[in-house]
Amino acid sequence: MVSGAAGDGQTGSGAVEFTAETTLAVLREACASVCLDSTGARLLRLGSNAVYALADRPVIVRIAADPDALAEMERAVRVARWLGAEDFPANRVLAGVSQPAVVDGRVVTFWESVQDAEEYATLPELADLLRRLHWLEEPESLGLPYFDPMAKVRASLNGLGDGVHPEDAAFLAELADQLEKDYGRLDFVLPFGVIHGDANIGNVLRARSGQAVLIDLDGFALAPREWDLILTAIYYDRYGWHTREQYESFVHHYGFDVMNWPGYPVLADLRELMMTLWMGGKAAVEPRAAEEFARRVKAIRTGATRRDWRPF
């Protein structure tokens, strides 16, 4: 499914490589520590997190790639419990387990599984969830950070490794400098408040009950709400991953079209840069990511179509 602008899934200097093999060892130890059986667990995805589904009960185990993710995961657990108290349709942390846990330097969280087979909800349902989320007033106890896109961009630029040509890295750094200036001049029109941070169709699942459920709560922050609308817009407008009819249904259900806002091109360019840097962070170890990163940089550099960009 479509990847957002999250971390690159790589480890810090001197850390053990983040692979299916190394995360499986962490999974086994983490499950044993809370009396869960990891036998037969399935690896659902490996990126910014290794996500496993246990075989004997409906539990999801997430292992963060970033060894410094403890504070972020503590916040995600608090967010999940707050949303549960609000009866908001989001994935729930597993009850009766002290978490997050730290195992072999990795941060591990345990979640209730919402489905047996992978099925995503619809864009109107995503819009309804976001509209409801944006009406909520978060308690100060959540400790949500202010969303700083440029800090994420700078961190991703600094994390580009040997898989990225220095000329490409320099080009992207120059683009980031310009976008930072443009971003500082934006006049947001939606209220400032809690956002999901990576709102896209890949983060809204169809639960066993049939209800649409919001997942991946790691990126909750305080920001202009336009941030939660931009991915759906560019997936339609730039990449063709959504149809016009699908996008219009999203707009109708949310009640605002971010593409009609004058700041849309800047936010779209910035989100696109974040997505490209995420891919660049994987280029050194994944040939498919390296190929996709080169395609994206060339398109940004030349102004070419993005319609051949591939979800990753």
C-alpha positions, 0 to 999 in steps of 0.5 A: 500500500501507499507509503507516506512520509514516515521514517525511512526504516533504517537504523542508526549508526552501530545498530543491528540491521532491521530485517525480517530475521532480526525483528523475528528474534525481537518478536519472540522475546517480546511476546515471551515477556508478556506471555504471548505465543509468537509461534507461526506469527506472520510478518505483514510489512517491514518499513518504519515498523515491522508489523507481525500478526500472531497466529493464535489470537487477534494481536498485532505486534509492532516493532519500531525501526528507529531505536530512539522511538520510545517517546513517540511510541509512549505517545502513540499508546496514550493517543490510542487510549484517549481515542478509546475513551472517546469511542473513536474508531481507531486501533486499540492497544492490547489491554493488560500489557505494560507497554511500550516494551524495549527488547534488544534496543527495539521499541515494541507495542502490542495492539488488538487486530481489527481484521482477519484479511487485509481490506481497506475502507473507502475515501468517504470513510477516511474523510468522515473519520478525519472530520470527526477527529478534527472536531476532538479537543485533545487533552494536554496530558497527551503531550502532542508535539507541534508538527514541524515538517522542515525538521522531518525533512532535515532529518531525512536529508541527513539520513540519506546514505550511500544509495543516493548520489551527492548531486541528487542530495544537493538538489533535494537540499536546495529544494528544501531550502526554497520550500521552507521559505514558501511554507513560512509564508502560507496562510492556513484557513482550517483550524489548528489542532490535532492531526493524524499526520499520515492520513491516507487510504492505507491507514484506514482498515475495514474491521471485522464489524464492517466499521472503518478504523483509523490505524498507525497513530504514531504521527499524531501532532498539533498542526493546521488540518490541511496536513491531513488532507494533502496526501489524498489530494496529491494521490489523485492530482499528481499520481493518479492513484485515486480517481476523480470520482473518489477524490470528489467523494472525499471532499464532499464528506470532509467538507473542504477541498484543499486543492482550492486553497492557494497554499496547496502547491506548496504543501503538495511539493513539501509532502512530495519531497518528504515522500521522496526522501523516505524512498531515498532512505531505503535506496541503499538496501532495496534495489526497488526503492533505489529505482523508484527514488531515481524516478522521483528525483528526475521527475521533480528536477525536470517537471515531468509527470508523476503518473508513473510513480509507484506506490511502495 
